[in-house]
């Protein structure tokens, strides 16, 4: 079986879309051991921010994600890390960034 698409059901069985469930965990895990400590910590923080935003502001987060167009195929795959960073730190979700919502919780 191939890798699930972003809008496919998550293979973990949660019933959520892959992009709203396990994609952040899988994107962060493979190279994390080789990353410098500060970068690895930032990566884990970004995952926590995006998970909280998806849980608390899912539809608004999806709308913000749609405002960042990515190329199809390999080009889009290569931009996934940039998209996650933009969503977590810069996207406006209900007039605040996900980072702001995370820090206010």
Residue pairs with C-beta under 8 A, 6 or more apart in sequence:
4 10
4 11
4 18
5 18
6 17
6 18
6 19
6 23
7 17
7 18
7 19
8 17
8 18
9 15
9 16
9 17
9 18
10 16
10 17
10 18
10 20
10 21
10 22
11 18
11 22
12 21
12 22
14 21
14 22
19 65
20 54
20 58
20 62
23 80
24 46
24 47
24 50
24 51
24 84
25 47
27 80
27 81
27 84
28 43
28 44
28 46
28 47
32 40
32 43
33 40
35 43
46 84
46 85
46 88
46 89
48 102
49 88
49 89
49 98
49 99
49 102
50 61
50 84
50 87
50 88
50 98
52 98
52 101
52 102
52 105
53 61
53 87
53 88
53 93
53 98
53 101
53 102
54 61
56 101
56 105
57 93
57 94
57 98
57 101
60 93
60 94
61 87
61 91
61 93
61 98
64 87
64 91
64 92
64 93
65 83
65 87
65 91
67 91
68 83
68 86
68 87
68 91
70 76
70 79
70 80
70 83
71 79
87 98
88 97
88 98
88 99
89 97
89 98
89 99
90 97
91 97
91 98
93 101
94 101
96 104
